[in-house]
């Protein structure tokens, strides 16, 4: 249920965000080949348009474009192992992601990953900010916590 509820909100948020920022927005149907060779498909991802446009048109059409997103969101579903998702977030960070959110509905917490900083764990936050990467962008988690 969380995934479906978030996906609808994500679509609305992504649509709003596209108009607000110089970033390209991707959903979980898009995969990326990270610099370490791993192929990942985060639940939501944003890439600075300038970086995305630096890829050739052919690379942009690849099933798994050879680029690490700048910002990723992962949702923990009831069947997901938390340690596996945390390792995935660390992998994103070691491959150049600037900001990552791991939203854990089960434990009602969010782990925020920032480049060069320790992970911040927020218990049931009501709001998340896109920080310097997405100034003015906020995600109201009351929609996610339900």
HELIX and SHEET records of a PDB file:
HELIX    1   1 UNK A    2  UNK A   20  1                                  19    
HELIX    2   2 UNK A   49  UNK A   53  1                                   5    
HELIX    3   3 UNK A   57  UNK A   61  1                                   5    
HELIX    4   4 UNK A   82  UNK A   94  1                                  13    
HELIX    5   5 UNK A  142  UNK A  145  1                                   4    
SHEET    1   A 6 UNK A  23  UNK A  27  0                                        
SHEET    2   A 6 UNK A  44  UNK A  48 -1                                        
SHEET    3   A 6 UNK A  71  UNK A  76 -1                                        
SHEET    4   A 6 UNK A  99  UNK A 104  1                                        
SHEET    5   A 6 UNK A 109  UNK A 114 -1                                        
SHEET    6   A 6 UNK A 120  UNK A 123 -1                                        
SHEET    1   B 3 UNK A  39  UNK A  40  0                                        
SHEET    2   B 3 UNK A  31  UNK A  33 -1                                        
SHEET    3   B 3 UNK A  64  UNK A  65  1                                        
SHEET    1   C 2 UNK A 127  UNK A 129  0                                        
SHEET    2   C 2 UNK A 138  UNK A 140 -1                                        
END                                                                             
